[in-house]
Amino acid sequence: QVRLVESGGGLVQAGDSLRLSCATSGGTFSLYAMGWFRQAPGKEREFVGAINLSGSNTNYADSVKGRFTISRDNAKNTVYLQMNSLKPEDTAVYYCAADLWGSSSDYDYWGQGTQVTVSS
């Protein structure tokens, strides 16, 4: 019933910015902590960042701290990933995920992913 749909990916140059969106439906968005993950070819899925139910707290992987920002708009049932100063190593498929009550790192629902490609 719960669906997550990512959008906003694309091909950009190093140093550019991109904003990803994750639109949700079928559930009560405010009851879910939201996370962003990414997976590059030949690599394991990597945690990018997460935001709590109210949006008052966020945490990020060291590799993206200072460059990426997660936010959420509970009125729009949408979570965002603002990506600045993009690097070629940021190239990956980016996924959003929902964790009911934010009680664990084992997320309950996942989106289909959106491709981000950063060229040098």
N, C-alpha and C positions, 0 to 999 in steps of 0.2 A: 504493500500500500504506500509506503514511504518511497518517494523518488527524489533523486538528486541529479541535477543536470548542470554540468560545467559549460562555460562558454568564455570566449575572450582570448583564447590562444591564437598563436600565429607565428609568423617569421619576422624577427626583428634583428637589428644590429646590436653589437656589444655597446653597452652604455645606455641603451634605450629603456623605456618603461612600458609596462603592460599591466593591465588590470583584469584579473580573472574573476568571474562571478560563478556562484553556485546557487541556483534556484531550487528550492525544495517545495514539495507538495505531499499531501496525504498524511501528514502528522502535525503535531504541535511543535513548531520550530523552536519555541522558547524553552522547551524541555530537553534540548539536545546541545551538548557541547559539540563544536565543529572543528574538524581538523583538515589540514591540507597535507598531501603526500605527493611524492613524485617518483618516477621510475625511468631511468635511462636504459638504453639497450645494453644488455649484458650485466646489469647491476640489480641489486635487491631494491625493493621499494624503500624509500627513505622518508622519514618524517620531516616535514617542513615547518609546521607550526600549528597551533591550536588556540581556540578561544572558548571561554566558558559560556555558561548559559545566558548571562546578562550582557556579556561583552566587556565586563569590567577588568578582566585579566586575560593576558595572552602569554604564550611562550613560543620560542622559536629554536630551530636548530642553529648551532653556532655558524654554520656556513652561510646563513641568510640574515643573521641579526644585523640590524642597521640598514638593510636594503629592502627587506620585505615587511609588509604590514598587513595583518589580518584585522578585519572589522566585520561587523554584522549589523543588519538592519532587520530587527524582529518584526517591524510593521510590514516589510516586504518579503519576509521569509527567505532572506538571501544573505549569504556570507561572501566576502570578497577577499581576494589576495592581491594587494598592490605590490608590484614587483618593479623596483627601481635599480638602476645601475646593473643591468643584466649582463651576465658573463656567458661565454660559450658553455661552460660547465653547468649552467642552469638548464641546458637543453634536456627535456624529458617530457613524458606524459604526466600531467598534473591531475590529481584526483582529489575531490573533496569527500569527506566522510562524516557521519553523524554518530554520536555516542550518547545514548539515552542517559540523562542525568549526569553526564560527564564522569561516570563512576569508574571507568577503566580505560585502558588503552586498546581494548578489543572493540573496535567500532562495529556498530550494528548495521549500518547501511553505507553503500558506496556509490559514487557516480561512475559514469562511463569513461571519464577522463577527457582532457583536452591537450593537444600537442602544443608545446612551446619550443621553438627553435631559435637559438641565438647564434648568429654568425659573427665572425671576427672581421 
